[in-house]
Amino acid sequence: MGATPTKPGAVSTPFWALRITATLTTVVLIAQFVTAGGLLTGENSVEDLHAAGAIALHVLAGLQTVAAALVWRSGGPWWPAALSVAAFALSFVQASVGETSGLAVHVPLASLLVILTVWVLAWSWSRRPG
């Protein structure tokens, strides 16, 4: 299917794409937690950074979903794609309840988003090539 590694033991392009996008998504999530901490302590100067991070998160989670689907299409398991789809969708739900009145939902959803993303990240980097 075109995504097969050319050398035995090589990691395919879709897997590299998944590794990179899952890593970047996780980095943005870490930045979101840092800026959220600033917001909770009353530091309004980070509000624009947090909003920009939310947009970056949507984009990267979408790219991660595409990469995970390509891994699945090239013969990998289906569940990283399913977790990535769930994280992508959850990022929008979580953002929609991001106002102060919705923090009781926003924060637990952020934790679930981290679990889904880090699970895919850990799996993609622990996968043995070949």
N, C-alpha and C positions, 0 to 999 in steps of 0.2 A: 504493500500500500504506500510506497514512497517514503514512509517515516521510519522504515526499518534501518537500524544502525548498519553502516557499511563495514565496520570492523567488529569482530567478536569482542564483547565486553564494553563497547562504546554505548554511551547514553544518547538516545535519539533526540532530534531537535524538539519535538513536542515536550519531552521530559525536561529539557533545558529551559524551554519557555515556561513550563509549569514551575520549575524551581525558582526562576527569576521573578515571575509575577507573584508567586506565593511569598517570596522573601520581601519584595517591595510592599506588598499588601500588609505584611506583618510590621514592617518598619513604619508605615503610615499609621497603623493601629497603635503602635507605641507612642508615636507623636500625638495622636488623638488623646491618649490617656494623660500625657504630660500637659497638654493644653486644657483638658477637662479639669485637671487638678488646679490649674490656675484660675479657671472660671469658678470653681467651687470655693476658692479662697477670696473671691471678689476681685480678681485681677482681670478687668474687662479688656485690657489691651490684647489679650490672646483670643478674643472672640472671633476676629477675622481669620486668624490662623486656624482655629478650630473649624470654622466654616469652609475654608479652603481645603483643609484636610479631609472633610467629609466628601467633597467633590472628588478629590484624588482617590479616596477610598472606593467610591462608586466606580470610577474608571478602572482602577487596578483590579478590583474584585470581578469586574466584567471581563477584563483580559485574562485573569486567572481562570475564569469559567471557560473561556474559549480554549485556553491551553489544556485544561483538564479534559475537555471534550475531545480535543485532538489526540491526547494520550489514550483515551478510551477507544477512539476510532482506530488508532494504530495497534490495538490489541491489548491495551492496558485494562485495568479494572474500571468498572462503572462508578464506584462509590466516590472517588475523588471529584468526579464531575458533579455528582449529586450534592456533595457537601459544598462545592464551590457555587453551584446554583443557589443553594439554600443561603449561603453567606451573602451572595450578591443581592438576593431579594431582601434578606434581613437588613442589609445596610440601608435600604430605602425606608423600611418600616421603622428602624431605629432612628433614622434622621427625622422622620415625621413626628416623632414624639420627643424631640430633643429640647423642647422648651423647658423652662424651669418647672412648670407644672407637671411635666411628664417624666421627671427624673426617676421616679419609682419604677418606670418601665424602661426608660432609656438605658440606665446603667446595667440592669441584668441582661438586656439584649446585647449590649456592648460586650459583656462577658461571654455570651453565647457566640457572638461573632468571632471573638478571639479564639475560642475553642475550635470552631469549625475551620478557621483559617490556619491555625497552628497545627492542627491534625493533618491537613493536606501538606503543609510545609514540611513537617517532620517526616511524613511518608515519602514525599518526593526526594528528600535528601538522603533517606536511609535505604531507598530502593537500590538493589544491586543491578548493575548494568548487565545487559546480555540477554 
